[in-house]
Amino acid sequence: MQDFGRVIFKIEQVLEDKNISKNKLEKEASLQRTQLNSYCNNKVKRVDLTTIAKICYVLDCEIADIMEYVRE
């Protein structure tokens, strides 16, 4: 099977850079902690665009700031 690379989430790095806690992101984006942890730990199999929009809104960032494509 061909390896197409992968998408990784850099949410924790953005949180650290902006000095924002996971608790604040969870609350302001109306996310469940398990859902947020799945994104932070790169355990998401299907990305929810509404969730991505909420995260970007709260973190005041672009999608490219929290996601990266890595060709392996």
N, C-alpha and C positions, 0 to 999 in steps of 0.2 A: 504494500500500500504506500502511496506517495505521501511524503511528509510536507504539509502545506504551511508549517510553522504554527505559531499560536499567538493569541492576543493575551497580554498580561495587563492587569490593573495596577495602577500606581497611586491608588487613593491614599494609602497610609503615608506615602511620601508627601503628597500635597497637604494632608492634614498637618504633618510635622512642619512643613515649610510655612504654612499659614498660621501655625499655633492654634489649631482648632481641635477639639477633642472629638472622639468617636461619638460620645454621648450627645454633644451638641449637634453633630451632623445627623445622627439618628433621630433626634427630636425635631429639628427644623425641617428635615426632608420627609418626615413621617414614614420612616422605615422601621422594620423590625430588626432587632439586633442580629438575629441569625442571618437575615438577608444581607445586611451590611457586612457581616463577617465573611459571608460567601464571596462577596465581591473583593473584599480586602485580601482574602486568602487565595484568590484565583480558583475558586471551586465552582464558579458559575458555568453552567452548560449552555444556557440560553439567556441571552442578555435582554433585559426589559428596557425599552427605550425611555419609558416614563421614569423609571428608576434612575437611569443615567442622566436624564434632564434634571431631576430633583437634586442629584448629587452635584452636578455642574452649577446649578442655580445657587445652592447653599455655599459651595466653595468658591463661587464667582470665578469659574475657570472654563476653559474649552475642553471638549471631549479629548483632544490630543494630550491634554495635561494629565488625564487620569487613565488613559488607555494607550497601549503601544503594541504594534505588530512586530513580532520577532520571527525572522526567517531562520529556520534551523537546518 
